[in-house]
């Protein structure tokens, strides 16, 4: 299989991290969104949404949206629960990641890291801070009770949220006030076959 992505993107990195944890063989195709790589006719033919990450299977079928890819690749593994309620909790955290976390923390990081925090984006960057901290407080509340987001074992819910949370400081979010999140980050970093964002 092929995975198209940018390892510095949290949404792409979480796919790469999952493949490391599960030992999934794949070809990683580096994509530069700032250079317009996702706007080429050949890429749009694979994903009309012109976004990464993108999974391309051996038979040519493609799958986009990072959490959909995580669910596909983690199926029938210990990282995706079979219990109906636990599975729904994984999905709950993944929806939270995309709607309540990523739009603030990832966007603030993109403005700072990818765009260099230009003056014309400063107000948008500042506006993302409150929403990002609100999301971090929700995570902190859960992780103060359980080792991982859905109980005592890591699932793809953790991988989904880890992608941007562990580099939240690059978007202006100081994690020092979130001790349970810091401990959770360390637990994931100390998991066998962990792969750092490069």
C-alpha positions as CSV (number, residue, x, y, z in Angstrom):
1,X,0.0,0.0,0.0
2,X,1.0,3.6,-0.4
3,X,0.4,6.5,2.0
4,X,0.6,10.0,0.7
5,X,1.4,12.5,3.4
6,X,3.6,15.1,5.2
7,X,5.2,13.7,8.3
8,X,5.1,17.1,10.0
9,X,1.3,17.2,9.6
10,X,-0.4,15.7,12.7
11,X,-3.1,14.2,10.6
12,X,-0.5,12.4,8.5
13,X,1.9,11.6,11.3
14,X,-0.8,9.7,13.2
15,X,-1.1,7.3,10.2
16,X,2.6,6.9,10.2
17,X,2.7,6.3,13.9
18,X,-0.1,3.6,13.7
19,X,1.8,1.8,10.9
20,X,4.9,1.8,13.2
21,X,3.0,0.4,16.2
22,X,1.4,-2.3,14.0
23,X,4.3,-3.1,11.7
24,X,2.4,-2.3,8.6
25,X,4.6,-2.3,5.5
26,X,3.9,0.6,3.1
27,X,5.4,3.1,0.7
28,X,5.4,6.6,2.2
29,X,5.0,9.2,-0.6
30,X,6.0,12.6,0.7
31,X,3.6,15.4,-0.3
32,X,4.3,19.1,-0.1
33,X,1.0,21.0,0.3
34,X,2.6,24.4,0.1
35,X,4.2,23.5,-3.2
36,X,0.8,22.5,-4.5
37,X,1.4,18.7,-4.7
38,X,-2.2,18.0,-3.7
39,X,-3.6,20.2,-6.5
40,X,-2.1,18.2,-9.4
41,X,-4.5,16.4,-11.8
42,X,-2.9,13.1,-10.8
43,X,-3.4,13.6,-7.1
44,X,-7.0,15.0,-7.5
45,X,-7.8,11.9,-9.5
46,X,-7.0,9.9,-6.4
47,X,-8.6,12.3,-4.0
48,X,-11.0,15.0,-5.3
49,X,-10.8,16.7,-1.9
50,X,-7.1,17.4,-2.7
51,X,-6.1,16.6,0.9
52,X,-3.6,14.4,2.7
53,X,-3.3,11.9,4.2
54,X,-4.4,9.5,1.5
55,X,-4.2,5.7,1.6
56,X,-3.9,3.8,-1.7
57,X,-4.4,0.1,-1.5
58,X,-2.6,-2.4,-3.7
59,X,-5.8,-2.8,-5.8
60,X,-5.9,0.9,-6.5
61,X,-8.8,1.8,-4.1
62,X,-8.2,4.9,-2.0
63,X,-9.3,6.1,1.4
64,X,-9.0,9.7,2.7
65,X,-9.6,11.4,6.1
66,X,-7.1,10.5,8.7
67,X,-9.5,8.9,11.2
68,X,-11.1,6.8,8.6
69,X,-7.7,5.5,7.6
70,X,-6.8,4.8,11.3
71,X,-10.0,2.8,11.7
72,X,-9.4,0.8,8.5
73,X,-5.8,-0.1,9.4
74,X,-6.5,-0.8,13.0
75,X,-9.4,-3.2,12.3
76,X,-8.9,-6.6,14.0
77,X,-6.1,-5.3,16.2
78,X,-5.9,-4.5,19.9
79,X,-5.9,-0.8,19.1
80,X,-9.6,-0.9,18.0
81,X,-12.0,-2.3,20.6
82,X,-14.6,-4.8,19.7
83,X,-16.9,-3.9,22.7
84,X,-19.7,-1.8,21.2
85,X,-19.5,0.9,23.9
86,X,-15.7,1.1,23.9
87,X,-15.8,1.3,20.1
88,X,-18.3,4.2,20.3
89,X,-16.0,5.9,22.8
90,X,-13.1,5.7,20.3
91,X,-15.3,7.3,17.7
92,X,-16.5,9.9,20.2
93,X,-12.9,11.0,20.8
94,X,-12.1,11.0,17.0
95,X,-15.1,13.2,16.3
96,X,-13.9,15.4,19.2
97,X,-10.5,15.6,17.7
98,X,-11.8,16.7,14.3
99,X,-14.4,19.2,15.6
100,X,-13.2,20.5,18.9
101,X,-9.4,20.0,18.9
102,X,-7.9,20.1,15.4
103,X,-9.6,23.3,14.3
104,X,-7.9,25.2,17.1
105,X,-4.6,23.5,17.9
106,X,-3.7,22.3,14.4
107,X,-4.6,25.6,12.8
108,X,-2.7,27.7,15.3
109,X,0.3,25.4,14.7
110,X,0.0,25.7,10.9
111,X,-0.1,29.5,11.1
112,X,3.0,29.5,13.3
113,X,5.0,26.6,11.9
114,X,4.1,26.5,8.3
115,X,3.3,30.2,7.6
116,X,5.7,31.8,10.1
117,X,3.0,33.6,12.0
118,X,2.6,36.5,9.5
119,X,1.1,39.8,10.8
120,X,-2.1,39.3,8.7
121,X,-2.7,35.9,10.5
122,X,-1.9,37.0,14.0
123,X,-5.5,37.8,15.0
124,X,-6.7,34.3,13.7
125,X,-3.8,32.7,15.6
126,X,-4.8,34.5,18.8
127,X,-8.5,33.6,18.3
128,X,-7.5,29.8,18.2
129,X,-6.0,29.8,21.7
130,X,-9.2,29.7,23.8
131,X,-10.7,26.9,21.8
132,X,-7.5,24.9,22.0
133,X,-7.2,25.2,25.7
134,X,-10.9,24.2,26.1
135,X,-10.1,21.0,24.2
136,X,-7.0,20.3,26.3
137,X,-9.0,20.7,29.5
138,X,-11.4,18.1,28.3
139,X,-8.6,15.7,27.6
140,X,-6.9,16.5,30.9
141,X,-10.1,15.7,32.8
142,X,-10.3,12.2,31.2
143,X,-6.6,11.5,31.5
144,X,-6.6,12.3,35.2
145,X,-9.0,9.3,35.6
146,X,-7.6,6.8,33.1
147,X,-4.2,6.0,31.6
148,X,-5.6,6.4,28.1
149,X,-8.6,8.1,26.6
150,X,-10.7,4.9,26.5
151,X,-9.6,3.2,29.7
152,X,-6.3,1.5,30.6
153,X,-5.1,0.5,27.1
154,X,-4.1,2.6,24.1
155,X,-6.5,2.8,21.2
156,X,-6.6,4.7,18.0
157,X,-8.4,7.4,19.9
158,X,-5.1,8.2,21.6
159,X,-3.2,8.1,18.3
160,X,-5.8,10.5,16.8
161,X,-5.4,13.0,19.6
162,X,-1.7,12.5,20.0
163,X,-0.8,13.7,16.5
164,X,-1.4,17.4,17.3
165,X,-1.4,17.4,21.1
166,X,2.2,16.4,21.5
167,X,3.3,19.4,19.4
168,X,0.7,21.8,20.7
169,X,3.5,24.0,22.0
170,X,4.3,24.8,18.3
171,X,0.9,26.4,18.2
172,X,1.4,28.4,21.3
173,X,-0.2,26.0,23.8
174,X,1.9,25.4,26.9
175,X,1.2,21.9,28.2
176,X,2.8,22.6,31.6
177,X,-0.6,23.2,33.1
178,X,-1.8,19.8,31.9
179,X,0.1,17.2,33.9
180,X,-2.1,14.3,33.0
181,X,-1.6,15.0,29.3
182,X,2.1,15.3,29.7
183,X,2.2,11.8,31.4
184,X,0.0,10.4,28.7
185,X,2.4,11.8,26.0
186,X,5.2,10.0,27.9
187,X,3.3,6.8,28.0
188,X,2.8,6.8,24.2
189,X,6.4,7.8,23.6
190,X,7.5,4.8,25.7
191,X,5.3,2.4,23.8
192,X,7.2,-0.3,21.8
193,X,7.8,0.6,18.2
194,X,7.1,4.3,18.8
195,X,8.1,6.5,15.9
196,X,8.8,10.2,16.5
197,X,7.6,13.0,14.2
198,X,10.6,13.9,12.0
